[in-house]
Amino acid sequence: RLLTSKRAPREEPVVPILYYFPCQRWLAVEEDDGQVARELVPVDEAFVKKDSENDGQSPATLGLEQKAKSTTYAVKVKTGDKKNAGTDANVFIILYGSKDDTGIVSLKASKINKNKFERGKVDEFTVESVDIGDLKKIKIGHDNKGNSTGWFLEWVEIDAPSLGQCLKFPCGRWLDKSEDDGATERIIFPAELQTVEYIP
């Protein structure tokens, strides 16, 4: 009679999956686009390996690889022309799309004005994000910190050249603990009649 012993099946070794998230960008208010936080996208391992061996793969090429997976938005913010309309508080924005949202983005460095969010002024910021789909709404607000915190927000305009869309988000309200309804953040939807579409 044959005796057979059952052997435990051999377990295959687990191969770890490596993800590479190179940055090659400044996180500083006074450098690059002024952002102090970045959303990084993974790139092919070959890009990192070649770059580390100086095999003709430059950081600029890495940047292009990542740029292809992300969308850049030009965000214009208009502070109303009213008494005490400007704010010294820290302003943030969240862009909500059909697929995802950007998370909280601090609007730290205006490309136009050194002193941002002043009465009657327009400030411009750059926001980079992975593909969030068609822009549906935004949330904008501030942390209510500083000497002059109340803010009258006229409108926000968001232009996405890679999508061929420029959307206007009218507000015309206070973001102030002691004005209007006391809210310091608001969800705003785009005005359909003010949406401009063009070739990306």
C-alpha positions in Angstrom: 0.0 0.0 0.0 1.4 3.4 -1.0 1.6 6.0 1.7 1.4 9.6 0.4 2.0 12.7 2.4 0.3 15.9 1.7 2.7 18.8 1.2 1.8 22.4 1.9 1.7 24.3 -1.4 4.7 26.5 -1.9 4.0 30.1 -1.3 5.1 32.5 -4.0 7.4 35.2 -2.7 5.6 38.6 -2.4 7.1 41.1 -4.7 6.7 44.6 -3.3 5.2 47.2 -5.6 7.2 50.4 -5.7 5.6 53.7 -6.5 7.8 56.8 -7.4 6.5 60.3 -6.6 9.3 62.7 -7.6 8.7 66.4 -6.9 11.6 68.6 -8.3 9.6 71.7 -7.3 9.7 74.4 -4.6 7.4 74.4 -1.7 7.7 78.1 -0.9 5.6 81.2 -1.1 8.3 83.2 -2.8 9.4 80.6 -5.3 7.8 78.8 -8.3 4.0 79.2 -8.2 3.9 80.1 -4.5 2.3 76.8 -3.3 3.5 75.3 -0.1 1.8 71.9 -0.7 1.9 69.7 -3.8 -0.2 66.8 -5.1 2.3 64.4 -6.6 1.5 61.8 -9.3 3.4 58.5 -9.7 5.8 58.2 -12.7 7.3 55.1 -14.4 10.2 53.6 -12.6 12.4 54.1 -15.7 12.2 57.9 -15.2 13.6 57.7 -11.7 16.3 55.1 -12.5 17.5 57.0 -15.5 17.5 60.3 -13.6 19.5 58.8 -10.7 22.1 57.4 -13.2 22.3 60.7 -15.1 21.4 58.8 -18.2 20.1 61.8 -20.2 16.8 62.0 -18.2 16.5 65.5 -16.9 14.2 66.8 -14.1 12.5 68.8 -16.8 11.4 65.6 -18.6 10.1 64.2 -15.3 8.1 67.4 -14.9 6.6 67.0 -18.3 5.7 63.4 -17.5 3.9 64.5 -14.3 2.3 67.5 -16.1 0.7 65.2 -18.6 -1.2 63.6 -15.6 -2.3 66.8 -14.0 -4.4 69.9 -14.7 -3.3 73.5 -14.0 -6.0 76.0 -13.1 -5.6 79.8 -13.1 -7.7 81.0 -10.2 -8.7 84.7 -10.1 -10.3 86.0 -6.9 -12.1 89.4 -6.8 -12.4 91.2 -3.4 -15.4 93.5 -3.3 -15.1 97.3 -3.4 -16.7 97.9 0.0 -15.4 99.4 3.3 -13.3 96.8 5.2 -13.8 94.3 2.3 -10.2 93.0 2.4 -8.9 90.3 4.7 -5.6 89.3 6.4 -6.9 85.8 7.2 -5.5 82.7 5.4 -7.8 81.9 2.4 -8.3 78.4 1.1 -10.1 76.9 -1.8 -11.4 73.4 -2.8 -12.3 72.5 -6.4 -14.9 69.8 -6.8 -15.1 67.9 -10.1 -17.2 65.1 -11.4 -14.5 62.6 -10.5 -12.8 63.9 -7.4 -11.8 67.1 -5.6 -8.5 68.9 -5.0 -8.6 68.9 -1.2 -7.8 72.1 0.6 -5.5 74.4 -1.3 -4.1 77.4 0.5 -4.0 80.6 -1.6 -0.7 81.9 -0.3 1.0 83.8 -3.1 -0.9 86.1 -5.5 0.8 86.4 -8.9 -0.4 90.0 -9.2 -0.4 91.7 -5.7 2.1 91.3 -2.9 -0.6 92.2 -0.4 -3.4 89.9 -1.4 -7.2 90.1 -0.8 -7.3 93.9 -0.6 -10.5 96.0 -1.3 -11.4 96.1 -5.0 -8.4 94.0 -6.1 -8.2 90.9 -8.2 -5.6 88.3 -7.2 -4.4 85.4 -9.3 -3.2 82.0 -8.1 -2.1 78.8 -9.7 -3.6 75.5 -8.6 -2.3 72.1 -9.9 -4.3 68.9 -9.4 -4.7 65.4 -10.9 -7.7 65.1 -13.2 -10.8 65.8 -11.1 -13.2 65.8 -14.1 -15.6 68.6 -15.1 -15.6 71.4 -12.5 -18.9 71.4 -10.6 -18.5 73.7 -7.6 -16.0 75.2 -5.3 -15.7 75.8 -1.6 -13.8 79.0 -0.5 -13.2 80.4 2.9 -10.7 81.6 5.5 -9.4 80.6 9.0 -10.6 83.8 10.6 -7.1 84.6 11.9 -5.4 88.0 11.9 -6.3 91.6 12.6 -8.8 92.2 9.8 -10.5 88.9 9.1 -13.9 89.8 7.5 -13.9 89.4 3.7 -16.3 90.5 1.0 -15.9 88.1 -1.9 -17.2 89.4 -5.2 -16.4 86.4 -7.5 -14.0 83.6 -8.4 -12.9 82.8 -11.9 -11.3 79.5 -12.8 -9.6 79.0 -16.1 -8.3 75.5 -17.1 -6.5 75.9 -20.5 -5.9 72.1 -20.8 -9.7 71.6 -20.6 -10.7 74.6 -22.7 -13.0 76.0 -20.0 -13.2 79.2 -18.0 -15.9 79.3 -15.3 -17.2 82.2 -13.2 -18.4 81.6 -9.7 -20.3 84.7 -8.5 -20.5 85.3 -4.7 -21.2 88.9 -3.7 -21.3 88.1 0.0 -19.4 88.5 3.2 -17.3 85.7 4.7 -17.3 87.2 8.2 -18.3 86.1 11.6 -20.1 89.4 12.3 -21.6 90.1 8.8 -24.3 88.4 6.7 -25.0 84.9 8.1 -21.7 84.7 10.0 -20.2 82.0 7.7 -16.5 82.2 6.9 -16.7 79.7 4.0 -19.1 79.2 1.2 -19.9 76.7 -1.5 -20.3 78.4 -4.9 -21.6 77.0 -8.2 -20.6 78.3 -11.6 -22.8 80.7 -13.5 -23.7 78.8 -16.7 -24.3 81.9 -18.8 -20.8 83.2 -17.9 -19.0 80.0 -18.8 -16.5 80.3 -21.7 -15.5 77.3 -23.7 -12.6 77.3 -26.1 -10.2 74.9 -27.9 -7.9 73.3 -25.2 
